[in-house]
Amino acid sequence: MAERFELEMGGFESEELLDFFALKCGPLFYNQAVLDVQTVLRDRFESIESDLWALEKN
């Protein structure tokens, strides 16, 4: 912050800033992670389903 904005920050101010970003941006990252996991699981289940169909006997 000192180099970019010419603003001196102590530990308390830094922690407050991180808490603010976590509060405002955290849900966005969390929701994207949930969507990413859904995609991976969907692909995995499709693969398992395909493998199970291959094991079926007529």
ABEGO torsion letter per residue (X at the ends): XAAAAGBBBBAAAAAAAAAAAAAAAAAAAAAAAAAAAAAAAAAAAAAAAAAAAAABBX
